[in-house]
Amino acid sequence: MKRIMIVLTVTAMCLNACYMRVPKQPAVAGRPASIGIIGDTADVTTPVKGGVALIGGGGNVDGAFQWMIERSGGGDVVVLTASGNGGYNSDIDSLGKVNSVETLNITSRELANNDTVANIIRNAEMLFIAGGDQSRYMNQWRGTKVNDAINYLLQEKKVPVGGTSAGCAILSGFYYSGEGGSAVSDSVLANPYDSLVKVYNNDFLHAPYLRDVISDQHYLKRGREGRHVTFMSRIIKDQGIFPRGIAPDEKTAVCIDEAGMAKVFGVSKAYFILTDSLKKPELCDPGQPLQWNHNGQALKVYEIPASASGNGSFRVTDFDAATASGGAWYWWWVENGQLKKKAI
């Protein structure tokens, strides 16, 4: 597959604010990168059902973890991080019966190309990618055996795979790399070519149904709607591809089953954004405020409020508006660098 990179202008790094410094933890003997395991190290095989959980950061979503655990058949769970955060082991273990939960702290390309590390991932019945800084994941994991192992779980073994914050960012086909800083909506709406934003196109992870999707996280909490729309406008301008958007707020998860049906777990809201090939941005140029108006109907957006047990329904296989339920439709548009919204 040809790799394509879009350089967008913004201030990057989606997730520095949720990056946690924790004490260095000892490795588990014979298991490179492992910083802790609960349960049995002997591999088991359980019946699994595929699925993807996109979590918006800011705290755990117990319902999303339970959804993944159920789909794992109680097998082996692997957590990936590059920041030494081993706290998910006990969190996940407390929410359902599994054979084991292990965290791998993969901080170099050498570890990411280690056969034992890759095999631990391949043997998992559930995978979770922690938050932190997605540019580390991209730079340290992309094009390695770990990259291949994650895609094996997504595409062939078809186990539930989730990610929060940075981990969520890299699960969509288009992904914002967060190199150099954190993009701010006002800045990038005023100049879509602000020099710090980079968006990449399907050169890393290949989750089912997310090839043409770009996600964003911490959505309402950090006011990221404007930057998300800006990313989408640049993909259209530079690639001629009309992407779709999925964006959970903090403590909120979009869980997509093996058939491509999504529902929303947690405490806030999630958004599904539809572009229209007949409605390109009117103005998306360096140094100029974004204009994407189309008489106040540039983007059609479905907002689903979350619940602890999962609310709403949205078909991400084709983003068919007629199949959506449990939420409300809005028009979004950008007028002279200002994002505006209205209910439909």
N, C-alpha and C positions, 0 to 999 in steps of 0.2 A: 504494500500500500504506500502511495506517495505521502510523505509527511509534509504538512503545510503549517506554517506558523503565521499568525496574525499578530503584528505588533500594534497594540492599541495604546493610547496615551492616558495614563492615569497614575495614581500613586498606589502601589501594589500591596501585596501580602494581606490576604483576607483575614488572617487569624492571629496576628501577634498578640492581641489582647487576651486570647484564650490560651496562649502558650504558657504552660505551667513548668516551673523549675522544681524538680524533685530530687532528692538525694540519689546518687548513683547506687544502683542495686547490683548485687552479685549475680554473675552468670550462673546458669544451671549447667552442671558438668556434662560435657558431651553434647551440649545443645547450643551451638554458637548463636549469639544475639539474644538468647532467652534471658529474661530478667525476672522470671518467676512463673510457677505453674501450680495450679490447684487441681487435684485429681490424679488420674492414672495416666502415666506416660505411654502405656501400651496403646497402640492404635486400634480403634474400633471402626466398624463400618455400620452406618445406620441409614435407613431410608430418608432421603432428603427431598425437599421441594425448593426450587429456585425462588429468588426474590432479591430485591434491592431496597435498602432503607437509607434514604437521604435525610440526615439529621442536621438541624440548623445550628448546633452548638449551644453554648451557654448552660449546659447541664444535661444530665441523662434523661432519656425518654423511656421509662420502664416498659410501656406498652410496646414500643418498637423492639426492644431487646427480647421481650417475651414472644413477640411475633417471629423473630428470627430463631429463637431457641426452639419453638414448636416446629419450625420448618427444617431445623437441623436434625430432628429425630433424637435429640439428646446425645449427639456425638461429641467430637472434639472441636473446641472453639479456639481460634487463634486471633489474637489482637496484634495489630501492627502499629508501631510508632517509630519516630526518630528523635524523640525528646526525653526518653527515659521514664515515661509515665506508665507505671505498672499498676495503677489503681483500679483498672477495669476488671482485673481477675476476680476480685471478691464481689464487685458489683454484679457482674454477669452470673457468677456462681450462685448468688443469693436469689436470683429471679427465676430459676428453673433447674431441672435436673439435667446435667450434662456429664459426659465422661471426664472431660478435663477443660480447663481454660488456661491458656498460656499466652504471655506477651513477649513478642520479639521486638527488640530495639535495634532497628536496622539503620545504622548511622554512616554507612560507607558503601561504595560500590563493590568493594571486596566482600563485605558481608552479604550484599544483595546478589552476588554471584556464587555464594557458597551452596553447594549441593544439599547439605543437611538442612540449612535454613529453607531452601526452596521446597524440599520434600516435606518438612513439617507443615508448610502452607498447603501443599497439594493434598496432604492427608486430612485436612480440616473438613468438617461438616458445616462450619459457620465461620465467617471471617468478618472482623470489624477493624476499621482503620480509624485511629484516634485523630484528634485535632492537633494543631500545632502550626506548622508552616508548610503549605503545599509545595513551595518551591524546593524544599528539602526532598520531599517525596519524588518530585519530578527529576531533580538532579542526581539523586542517589539510587533511585529504583528504575527509572525508565530505561528500557532496552537491556534489562538484566534478567537473570533467572527468576528473581522474585516477581518481576513484571509478568513474565510468562506464566508463573505459578498462579498469580491472581487471575489472569485471564483464563487459565484452565478451569479455575473454580467457577468463574462467571459463565463461560461459554460451553464447557464440556461436562464437568461434574455437576454443574448447576445447583450450587448450594446457596443459601442466603448470604449476601454480602452487604454490609452496611458501612457507613462512614459518617463522622460528625465534623462539622466545620471544615478544616483542611481536608479531612478524609472524605467528606461529602463533595468538596470542590473537584477532586480528581476522578470521581466516579462518572461524571457526564462526559460525553464524547468531546464537545468543546469545553475547555476548562481555562479558567483564569489562574495564572501561575503564581501571582502574588510576589513577583520578584521586585525587590527594591523598596517596598513600602506598601501601604494600604490605600487603595483607590477610594476617593471620596466623591460622593454623587455630585455635589455642586461644582467641583472642579472639572470633572470630566464632561458633565453636561455643557459647561461653558467652553470646553475645548475637547472634543472627542479624541483628539490625537495627542493628549497630554502624554509625555514621554515615558512614563513608568509602567504603563499597562501592557501586558502581553497575554494574548489568548491563543491557545494551541488547538489544533484540529485533529482529534482522533489518532494521536500518536502514542497513547499511553494505555489506559484501561478501556475495555470494550464491554460495558454492561449492556444487557439486552434492552432494546427499545430507547436507548439514550444517545444514539449516534448523533442526532441532530439537535440535541438538547445542550444548553448551558445552564448550570445551576448557580445559585448564590445562597448565602447563609447569613445568620444574624440579621435577618432581613428588615423587619420593622424596628428592632431594637437599635440598629445602627443606621437606619435610613438608607438602605442600599438599593432601593427600587431604581433610582436614577442611574446609578452606575451599571446596574444589570441591563437596563434598557440601552445604555450607551454601548455596552459590549455587543449587544445584539445588532445595533445599528452599524457598528464597524464590521461585523461578520458579513452583513448584507453588502455594505459598500465595497469591502476589500475582496470578498470571496464570491459574491453573487449567490450565496446560500442564505435561505430564510430560516433561521434557527427557531427553536422553541425554548421556553424558559420554565424551570421548576425552581421554586424558592421557598424553603421552610424558614419560619422565624425561629428564634431561640426556644429551646426546650420543646421543639416541635419536629415531627418526622413525617416524611412522605414515604409510605411503604408500598412498593410496587410488586405485585405477585407475578407468578410465572406466565400468566396470560396477559400481563401488561395493564392490569387494573390497579389503580392507586387509591389509597385512603390515607387519612391524616390523623396521626396520634399526637398526644401531648396537650399543651395548654394554650397555644396561641393560634396562628393561622399559617396556611401555606398558599402559594400562588402558582397558577399554571398560565403561561403567557403564550398567546398565539400571534404569529406574524402572518401577513397576507402578501403574496407575491405581487399584488397589484398596488401595494402601498409601501413603496420604498421611502426611506427618509428623504425629505425634500432638500435638506442641507446637512451634510456630514463631511466637513472639511477642517483641515488644521487651523487652529486659532479662531474658529468661528463657533458660536453657540449652536448646539444641535437643534435642528428643526425637523420634527417628525409629527406632523399635525393631521393631515387628511380630514379636515373639518371636525376635529375632536374624536376621530375614530381610527387612529393609527394602529392600536394594539387592543386586542380583545383578551381580557384577563378574567380568570375564574378564581375566586377566593373561597377557600374551604376552611371553616373553623375546625380546630382539632378537638378530639375528646380522648379520654384515657384509654378507651377500648377501640378507637378508630372511627372516624366519621367521614361521610361523603364517599364519592366515587368519581374517578376521572380516568378515562382510557388513554394511556400514554402511547399506545401503539400508533395512533393516528391523530391524537388530540381532537377527536370528533366532539364538537360542542354539544351535539344532541345527546351524547351519552352521559354528560356531567350531571351529578346530583349532590344535594346536601350543602350547596354553597350559593354564591351570588356572582353575577356577571358585572363587569365594569369595562368602560373604555378608558384607556390610558393614552396620552399623547404628550408631545414635547413642543412647547411654543417658546421660541427664543431662549433655549437653554433651561426652561422651567418645566418640570414634570407635572402634569395635571391629570385628574381622575374624575370620572362621574359614573354613577350607577346606570345600568342599562334598564 
